[in-house]
Amino acid sequence: MNQELKRTAENIWLCYFNDYLYEHNIISEDMRNRMIVKINARKSET
């Protein structure tokens, strides 16, 4: 359970940080979308 909670927290952080970078024009929409796919792939690994 602890490992699952850690993984969930990591995924929430990655989603938040990805959105933050996009909203502040640090990364492009294309890069944001590619990162979303990678984050979602991480979620399905568990």
C-alpha positions as a Markdown table, in Angstrom:
| # | Residue | x | y | z |
|---|---|---|---|---|
| 1 | Met | 0.0 | 0.0 | 0.0 |
| 2 | Asn | 2.8 | 2.4 | 0.8 |
| 3 | Gln | 4.4 | 1.9 | -2.6 |
| 4 | Glu | 1.0 | 2.5 | -4.3 |
| 5 | Leu | 0.5 | 5.7 | -2.3 |
| 6 | Lys | 4.0 | 6.9 | -3.3 |
| 7 | Arg | 3.3 | 6.2 | -7.0 |
| 8 | Thr | 0.0 | 8.0 | -6.8 |
| 9 | Ala | 1.6 | 11.1 | -5.2 |
| 10 | Glu | 4.4 | 11.0 | -7.9 |
| 11 | Asn | 1.8 | 11.0 | -10.7 |
| 12 | Ile | -0.2 | 13.8 | -9.1 |
| 13 | Trp | 3.0 | 15.9 | -8.9 |
| 14 | Leu | 4.0 | 15.1 | -12.5 |
| 15 | Cys | 0.6 | 16.2 | -13.8 |
| 16 | Tyr | 0.7 | 19.4 | -11.8 |
| 17 | Phe | 4.3 | 20.3 | -12.8 |
| 18 | Asn | 3.5 | 19.5 | -16.5 |
| 19 | Asp | 0.5 | 21.8 | -16.4 |
| 20 | Tyr | 2.5 | 24.5 | -14.6 |
| 21 | Leu | 5.3 | 24.4 | -17.2 |
| 22 | Tyr | 2.8 | 24.7 | -20.0 |
| 23 | Glu | 0.8 | 27.5 | -18.4 |
| 24 | His | 3.9 | 29.5 | -17.9 |
| 25 | Asn | 5.0 | 29.0 | -21.5 |
| 26 | Ile | 8.1 | 27.0 | -20.6 |
| 27 | Ile | 7.1 | 24.0 | -22.7 |
| 28 | Ser | 5.0 | 23.8 | -25.8 |
| 29 | Glu | 1.6 | 22.2 | -26.2 |
| 30 | Asp | 3.1 | 19.4 | -28.1 |
| 31 | Met | 5.6 | 18.7 | -25.3 |
| 32 | Arg | 2.9 | 18.9 | -22.7 |
| 33 | Asn | 0.8 | 16.4 | -24.6 |
| 34 | Arg | 3.7 | 14.0 | -25.0 |
| 35 | Met | 4.4 | 14.2 | -21.3 |
| 36 | Ile | 0.7 | 13.5 | -20.5 |
| 37 | Val | 1.0 | 10.3 | -22.6 |
| 38 | Lys | 4.1 | 9.3 | -20.7 |
| 39 | Ile | 2.6 | 10.0 | -17.3 |
| 40 | Asn | -0.5 | 8.0 | -18.2 |
| 41 | Ala | 1.7 | 5.1 | -19.3 |
| 42 | Arg | 3.3 | 5.3 | -15.9 |
| 43 | Lys | -0.1 | 5.1 | -14.2 |
| 44 | Ser | -1.0 | 1.9 | -16.1 |
| 45 | Glu | 2.2 | 0.2 | -15.1 |
| 46 | Thr | 1.0 | -0.4 | -11.6 |
